[in-house]
Structure formats: C-alpha cells, structure tokens
Amino acid sequence: MVRTFMTVIAGVVAAAALVAPAGASPGELVLPAPTGHHPVGWHRLHLVDQDRTDPWVPTGPRELMVSVWYPAATARGDRVPYASAEESRLLLEQYGITDVPPDALTRVRTHARAGAPPLRTPRRLPLVVLSPGLAFPRWTLTTPAEDLASRGYVVVGVDHTYEGAAVTFPDGRVAECVVCEGGASGAAITASRALDISFVLDRVLARYRNLVDPHRIAAGGHSIGGAAAGATMLADPRVDAGFNLDGSFQPAFTRDLPRPFLLVSAEDRSPGNRPDWDQTWPRLTGWRHWLQVPDMQHASASDAAVIVEWLGLPAQPLPGTRVVEIIRTYLAAFADLHLRHRPQPLLDGPSPRFPEVRFVSPAR
C-alpha cells in the first residue's frame, strides 16, 4: 500500500515538471462541486481516548483528529483549507519530492464552509464514517465527503494518527507517519483503526446527539480504510452498512457479516486475483455487491483522481472527474438504499449511465 502511494506521488511530481519549472507555483484546483441540494458545513474535532495508549508511539493516550462535514442551512463562513503548508511539505518530503513547491497542496480548493450553521431537519440525519488509505490524510476523501454532506448526510473523516503523512493538532503539533517506516502488520493497523472508528462513534454520537441518528450509520474507506470499515462492522453492531474502496482485507473475514457491504475494485482486481476478497465474499451474508472499475487506479478512489490530472499527467484512462462521479454516485445510492431505505435501480445491475462499472458475481 505504501508503494502504491509512492507511485501516485511520483506521478504527481512528474506531471508538475511537465507544466511548470521546478519551484514554480501551480495554479489552483477547485475540487468537483458537490451534487446535492445543500451547502456544506465543516467542523474539526480533537479527540483523546484516555483509556487507550497509542499503539504506534506508546508515550500517551491515543489522540485523533476528525473532520465533520454536514448539510448547512447557508453557505456562511470561510472555505475550509485542503492542506496546511506543513502537511503539504511533509507529504512531499516523505517521498523525497523536490520538483514542486512544498506547499503545492495548499492550492487545492474545497467547497465546505467552516462553522456554517447546520441544516434544521424534522428528523436526525444518517451518519457515514470515512477512513483514508495508508499514508493518506483524512482530507484526501474530501470529494466523497462533501458530496454526501450536500445530500443530507453527516460525514466524519478520521485521521488515524501516525498512519497518515501528517496529522496536525490544535496546539500546533504535527504527527508524522510512523507505520510508513515499516514494522507494523496490515492486520495490526486494521485492528487499531477499528478501535479508532468505534471510539469516534462514541464521541460523535454524544456530541451531535441532536443532529445524528444513532440507528442509521455506515462506515467505509479507501484502501486499508475499507478493510478497517469491515473490521469495525464485525466488532461494532452500531454500524448498519459498510463499503470498501479497493482495499485488501487484512485479514480476510473468518466469520459472517450479515449486514450490507459494498466492494469497489479498481484495475484488474477481479475474482481469482484477489484472494482476500475471494475468501471474504462468502462471509458477506447480507446484501452485497462487488463492483469493478477496470480503468480506475487504486489511489483514484480518493481525491488523487483529480489532483494528479490537475498537475498534468492523467493516472488512468478515465478522466478524474468521471472517476469522482462514479464513486460519488454509487456511494450515494448505497447509502440511500441502506440508511434511508429508498429503492436504487442503479444497484440492480449494469447501467448505461456508467458503462465503465462492471457487476462482479463470484461463486459463493
């Protein structure tokens, strides 16, 4: 997973070198606009689990940074920054990248508004928790998060400390990626993330009790974040549905999960060459689908789909905005079906709207 991320970043560097001399500042990238009816608000939370020692730097309690996106009453407040200069610098520095300005990712523009007043609704809103890929910060899932929030969901993005390139705390401390240096197994990271997600649920459900419906919760993620969502569902019955965006299950399921789960694979990852998915598939005993997007690369389930392209070198045959549209549309349909119980014909089978998406049906 770390090698995959390094490959993507290397592509970003090469692309930047094509469009600007070394050290020049790239232009701005405005992320694709959310497609729902509501403006998007944003809060930041610093959460401390006093009952758990940090597994990677065991000198104190587990601390997490969390983003909360939600439907807002009005588009009031400052635009939420994508990455700080220090986060951008550390991400690029970690991989020895010197051909772009260290603050390049600060030029990415979002749509959410910090502190915008939440939308008033007659009933509480469903919740979706997002876990990013290894080394990817939580803000690399901004495009799906903003879109779901604009459609009436509360979305929580979790930064798993010492597993992302840089996690910034309110007092100015920046935690770098310790597990990226090796020494931690995928199974250990997945198990730790499942504990993180359940702890975040505890705090979010208490803090936003008037906004969030505790009986309509989904968890999902990109890469190992998707594996963590599955592990969370096995351990935490509060999570009603889950999805995995091209993440290896670490480990494969050894017991049944009778609740809805969506798999989305990229490239040539199909039955027969994904042993962990092949082993997990029969354990998904509730509603399940396996979708494949062969022309999408692994990292493009995140914002990398458009960021790499912005810097001049498409990372896959599909345009980045089309990848964003596919991911957003299918995640929204999945959430609407299982958290709002609204029929979704899109999930019944292949659609002429999205010929790039294949429905995979492995044998049980």
ABEGO torsion letter per residue (X at the ends): XAAAAAAAAAAAAAAAAAABBBGBBBBBBBBBBBABABBBBBBBBBBBBAABBBAABBABBBBBBBBBBBBBABBBEBBBBABBAAAAAAAAAAAGBAABBAAAAAABBBABBBGBBBBBBABBBBBBBBBBBBGBBAAAAAAAAAAAAAAGBBBBBBBBBGABABBBBAAGBBBBBAAAAEGBBAAAAAAAAAAAAAAAAAAAAAAAAAABBAABBBBBBBEAAAAAAAAAAAABAABABBBBBGBBBOBBBABBBABBBBBBBBEABBBGABAAAAAAAAABABBBBBBBBAABBAAAABAAAAAAAAAGBBABABBAAAAAAAAAAAAAAAAAAAAAGBBBAAAAEBBAABAABBBBBBBX
